Amino acid sequence: MNIFLVILLYVFLFIIDGYPVMKGYKKCSPLSYLIIFFTAFSLSILTSLRIKVPSPAKGIENIILFIIGK
């Protein structure tokens, strides 16, 4: 049931927000929009299946510390 609701929500969001991007009404790259949209969709499906998704916070922290040199 949760998966059905997630899919229904993302279909609704794509119709409302994604369709204007694909048709060129909004100034946004369709490829970047699709990558972000399907990444969020995949993570939502995994979460609704109760699969633990690791947090990217530690990786981001390591990258920032590497860049600033601490």
C-alpha positions as CSV (number, residue, x, y, z in Angstrom):
1,M,0.0,0.0,0.0
2,N,2.8,2.4,0.8
3,I,4.5,1.8,-2.5
4,F,1.3,2.6,-4.3
5,L,1.0,5.9,-2.5
6,V,4.6,6.8,-3.2
7,I,4.2,6.0,-6.9
8,L,0.9,7.9,-7.0
9,L,2.5,10.9,-5.3
10,Y,5.5,11.0,-7.7
11,V,3.2,10.7,-10.8
12,F,1.2,13.6,-9.5
13,L,4.4,15.6,-8.8
14,F,5.8,14.8,-12.3
15,I,2.6,16.0,-14.0
16,I,2.5,19.2,-12.0
17,D,6.3,20.0,-12.0
18,G,8.0,17.8,-14.5
19,Y,5.8,18.3,-17.5
20,P,6.5,22.0,-17.8
21,V,10.3,21.3,-17.6
22,M,10.1,18.6,-20.3
23,K,8.1,20.9,-22.6
24,G,10.5,23.8,-22.1
25,Y,8.2,26.1,-20.2
26,K,10.6,26.3,-17.3
27,K,14.2,27.2,-17.7
28,C,15.8,24.1,-16.3
29,S,17.8,21.2,-17.8
30,P,15.4,18.3,-18.3
31,L,18.3,15.8,-17.8
32,S,19.3,17.3,-14.4
33,Y,15.6,17.4,-13.4
34,L,15.2,13.7,-14.3
35,I,18.3,12.6,-12.5
36,I,17.3,14.4,-9.3
37,F,13.6,13.3,-9.7
38,F,14.4,9.6,-10.2
39,T,17.0,9.6,-7.4
40,A,14.4,11.0,-5.0
41,F,11.9,8.5,-6.3
42,S,14.2,5.6,-5.8
43,L,15.1,6.6,-2.3
44,S,11.4,7.0,-1.5
45,I,10.6,3.5,-2.8
46,L,13.5,2.1,-0.7
47,T,12.3,3.9,2.4
48,S,8.7,2.7,1.9
49,L,10.0,-0.9,1.6
50,R,11.7,-0.3,5.0
51,I,15.2,-0.7,3.5
52,K,17.8,1.4,5.4
53,V,19.3,4.0,3.2
54,P,22.7,5.3,4.5
55,S,23.0,8.9,5.3
56,P,25.5,10.8,3.0
57,A,26.4,13.2,5.9
58,K,29.7,11.4,6.8
59,G,30.8,11.3,3.2
60,I,30.1,15.0,2.7
61,E,31.9,15.8,5.9
62,N,35.0,13.9,4.7
63,I,35.0,15.7,1.3
64,I,34.7,19.1,3.0
65,L,37.5,18.3,5.4
66,F,39.7,17.1,2.5
67,I,39.0,20.3,0.6
68,I,39.7,22.7,3.5
69,G,42.7,20.6,4.6
70,K,41.9,19.8,8.2
